[in-house]
Amino acid sequence: MQYRIHLFYYEGYKTTQIAEITGQKESTVRSLLHRAREKLKPILKEMYDFE
């Protein structure tokens, strides 16, 4: 899952491009990115004390 986050946020790929690279449906990529953000949210909130 980490590489999708990297491709999206650091490399600037669109979800359609990530889907092509990974061989997944675009909806799957979007869903996995959403799940990753939900997992990161409490970690980042604790580290940086933001809402």
Helices and strands as residue ranges (DSSP letters): H 2-5, I 6-10, H 15-22, H 26-48
